[in-house]
Amino acid sequence: MDDSCIRCGNPATYPVRALEVRTLHIRSLSGEKSIQALGNEVASGVCKACARAQLSLATNPPQAAKPQIIPFAAVFAAGILIEAGAFLFIRQSRQVFILFGLAALICGALGIWDAVKKAKEKNRALRAMPETEALEESAWDIFLSEAPKKENQNDLTYIPINEKTLRRKNGDLMILYHLLPEIAVEAWKRIHSQEEEK
């Protein structure tokens, strides 16, 4: 394990272990398909101060949702400007601009609503946990935000290797971590074999 915090570099308090999943999206005339493969086990850590700051942020839904809300608020504002411009200045092709403005308004509103909803759900989940578990969950959230998201053409995602994951079935892993069925089976085997080797 890396003994320093992935975010600030201070000594880590919460160890984080994860199994890397590499996903390649291939677009073709018949649609999009994904190819997945498991990567290496990643070991990292998060310090107590960063975990506490993350927990404090996550239990304040308006603040937690702010980074996701800002781009959708910009889209919503653009929709208002397009609508206003369509009615005040544009004579020709007005309907196209009206539809475009409506699409921006709907997209912005739905994005804001979804961000606020997710922040509230996260807040409820963390408040229902004991503090130690909530801090561990916050450490995982920090790891996810700081860990690499891309490697060449591949999208990188991570499956935590912890007590909760060990209790899950491969079908649960497939749903929770968006895995292809055969990769979920392989991930389940890898996680359990790594624990048995410890």
N, C-alpha and C positions, 0 to 999 in steps of 0.2 A: 504494500500500500504506500502511496505517496503520503508522507507525514505532514504535508502542508495543505492549507485550505486552497481549494481550486479557485476561489474568488479573490481572496486577499493575500494569500501566501503565509499567513500566520499558522502556528501549529494546529493541526486538525484535531477536533474532538470527536466528530462523527465520521466513522469510516463508511465509505460508499463502495459497493461492489456491483458491477453491472455486466451483462452480456450484450455485446454489440450486435446489432442487426443491420445488415446492409441491404438496401432496397434500390433496385434499378428499375425505373419506369421506361418502358419501351412503347413508343407511339407508332402505330402503323395504320394502314387504310382500314383494317378491321377493328380498330379501336386501340385502347391502351391496355397493356398487361404489365404485371410486375414480376420481377425475378428477385428472390430473396436468398440471402445466405447469412449464416451466423459468422460473426467476426470473433475477436478475442475477448477474453474477460478483461474488464477495465477496473482498476483499483484507484480510488481517489479518496478525498476526505474534505470535510467542511468544518470550520471552527465554530465554537459556540456563539461568538458575537454575530457572525454572519447568519447562522441558523436563527438566532433570536430576532435579528432585524427582518429576516424573511417572514418569520411567523407573525411578527407585528404588522408587516405590510399585508400579508394574506388575510389577517383578521380585520382589516379595514377595507371592505369591498370597493368603495369608491376610489380609493387610492390604488388598490391592486388592479382594478380594471382600466385605470387611466391610460397606460401604454397601448392597450388594445382599442380603447375608445377613440383616441385622437385621430387615427387614419379614417375611421368610419365617420367621425364628426366632420372631417374635411370633405368626404364624399357627400355627406348630407348637405353641407353648406354649398358645395358645388351644384347640387341638385336644385337648391333654392335659387341660386344665381342664374342657372340655365332656365328655370321656369320663369323667373322675373324677366330675363332677357327675351325669352320667346314671346311673352305677352306685350312687352313694352317696345321692343326694337325690331323684331324680325317679322317680316310680312310673308316672305316666301318660305316654303317648307317648314312652317310653324309647327305642324303636327309631329314632325320628326324630333324637333327640339323638345317639345312637350313630353313625348314618350321617353326621350333620353333623360330629361330632368326627373321624370317620375321614377325611372329605373334607378337613378342615383339616390333619390330620396328613400326609396324602399330598401335598397342595398345598405345605405348608411344606417337607417333606423334598425334594420334587422341585425346588423353587425354590432351596434351599440347595445341592443337588447340582449344579444347572445353573450357579449363580454360581461355585462352586469350580472346576468344569470349565472354564468360560470364562476364569477368572483364570489357571489353569494353562496353558491353550493360549496365551494372550497372553504369559505369561512365557516359554514355550518359543520362541515366534516371535521375541520381542525378543532373547533370548539368542543366537539363531542369526544375528542381523544384526550387521554391523559397527556400532560405537558411533555413528558419524555418522548412519547410517540409522535406528538405534533412537531417537536423539534427535529426528530429523525425524518419526518415527512418533508419538513421545510429544507433540511439538508439535501434530500433527494431532488426537490424542486430547484435548488441552487445548482446541483450537479447537472440537471437537464438543461438549465439555461446557459451554463458555461461550457459544457462539453461540445466537441465538434458536431456540426449538423450535416456536413458534406465531406465526402472523400472522392475526388474526381467526379465521376458521373453519379455516384451512389449517394442516396440519402441515408444518414445514420440515425438510428433510434436505439434505445437502450431498454433492457429488461433488468429490473433490480434483482440482485441475488440476496434475498433476506428471508426471514421466517415466513412472512406472508406469502411470498412467491413459492416457497417450498411446499406450502399447503395447497397450492392451486393445482388443478388438473390441466392437461395440455389444451383442452377446449377453452378453459378460462384464459390461458395465456394467448390463445389465438384471438379471442375477442378483445381483451384488454390492450394488447400491444399490436393489433392489426397485423397478425402473422398469417402466412399461408399455412394450410393444415399440416403439410409435411414438415415445415420449419417449426411449427409449434411443438410437434412431437420431438423433433431433434433438440429444441431448446429445453424442453422438460428433461430429457435424458442428460443433456450437458450440465444443467444446473444441479441435478441430483447427483451425478457422478462426481462433480467438483466438490460437493459437500461431503460425499463419502470419503474422498481422498484426504480431506482436512484432518 
